[in-house]
Amino acid sequence: MTTTTIKTADLTGAALDYAVAMAGAWKHAHEHFPTMTLDSTFKGYRAFRFEGGRVVCQLVPNNPFRQDHVIYEPSSTWEIAGLIIERELISTNHMQGRAEQFRWQALIPGRDKNGLAETRDCYGPTLLTAAMRCYVASKLGGTVDIPQELSP
């Protein structure tokens, strides 16, 4: 799989969703996607391309008999992003009068290498984009490797 390095601040759409999964949020996905099988967990994630060309991040179930590989879109789905925002204590602000690409600010509390409190902040055109960029930045840093097919 060929990858491209992208700044976290530039992530959007499927690339941002994939980065959120890479940051570990997919491990809690069973909370959002209950199943009829006994094993409601997922073993990982992958990029998936529909026939029309739309590319999404898709969760892959642990159970090989489970057929419902789930589309994972925290950058546009409140049901997924809301729990991440709550769990990670992400706060947001609307930036009145700012440029379209920086309408929202998200802040996440954290610790630096010495254990001292620090806050990371990110911006985006929507609240969910800003919050998910902030989550990714707090877990993976300022750049991430994204599969070439997901690159914006």
Helices and strands as residue ranges (DSSP letters): E 3-7, G 8-10, H 13-22, G 25-31, E 42-49, E 55-61, E 70-71, H 78-87, E 91-94, G 100-102, E 104-111, E 117-124, H 127-140, E 143-147, G 148-150
